[in-house]
Amino acid sequence: MKALLYKDLCVLWKQMKFVIFMVAIFCLMPDTGFSLNTFFVAYAGLIIPVTLFAYDERAKWDSLAAMMPYSTRDLVLSRYLFGWLSTVFAVLCYLVGQLLFSSGHKPAGESALILTVTLAITLVVQAVYFPILFRLGAEKGRLVMLVVIVGIMVVVGVAADLLRDTPLAAPGFLAPPVLLVAALLCLASVKVAEKQYAQRVW
């Protein structure tokens, strides 16, 4: 598992240094109303793993991995772990940015709520999209990604509109349970991704 993570880290550092610095810089920036810092938290958790999928596909990594002593679970879980670690890296940069530049911008409670919702959405997209990537590959899966993201955003928008006037269902009250459910859903999707990878058609 450590070797697989190290392989992904080497690919990331060699091919995507600019992306790493861009995520760090934008997550560290104060929120001036455009929520670029929270956007790049989701960007790190989704685009970085998807780009690694694309590099692996181009290099025929799945064929090479089949000749190595790695189980399907190792190959799948390592990519999930890298996605989670990328998200954690962006969150840490975000929190440092909030500590350095929080004065004069959004209140801490509002920033925490936005970050929690962003993390929940990122985990849900990972849970839905990663199994599709393991089955179809990055090239065929890109269109599916757009559909998944649009679908999730529509659901989030409709839910927010329905709950807006419900006092007991205030966003601050619901955010932690929603994040927990999203995390459990992402963990559960690992098994689904294993089955999809075993039946891959790419």
Secondary structure as the mmCIF struct_conf table of DSSP 4:
data_model
#
loop_
_struct_conf.conf_type_id
_struct_conf.id
_struct_conf.beg_label_comp_id
_struct_conf.beg_label_asym_id
_struct_conf.beg_label_seq_id
_struct_conf.end_label_comp_id
_struct_conf.end_label_asym_id
_struct_conf.end_label_seq_id
HELX_RH_AL_P HELX_RH_AL_P1 LYS A 2 GLN A 15
HELX_RH_AL_P HELX_RH_AL_P2 LYS A 17 LEU A 28
BEND BEND1 MET A 29 MET A 29
BEND BEND2 GLY A 33 PHE A 34
HELX_RH_AL_P HELX_RH_AL_P3 LEU A 36 ARG A 58
TURN_TY1_P TURN_TY1_P1 ALA A 59 LYS A 60
HELX_RH_AL_P HELX_RH_AL_P4 TRP A 61 ALA A 65
TURN_TY1_P TURN_TY1_P2 ALA A 66 PRO A 69
HELX_RH_AL_P HELX_RH_AL_P5 THR A 72 PHE A 101
TURN_TY1_P TURN_TY1_P3 SER A 103 GLY A 104
BEND BEND3 HIS A 105 LYS A 106
HELX_RH_AL_P HELX_RH_AL_P6 ALA A 108 LEU A 136
HELX_RH_AL_P HELX_RH_AL_P7 ALA A 138 LEU A 163
TURN_TY1_P TURN_TY1_P4 ARG A 164 ASP A 165
HELX_RH_3T_P HELX_RH_3T_P1 PRO A 167 ALA A 169
HELX_RH_AL_P HELX_RH_AL_P8 PRO A 171 ALA A 198
TURN_TY1_P TURN_TY1_P5 GLN A 199 GLN A 199
#
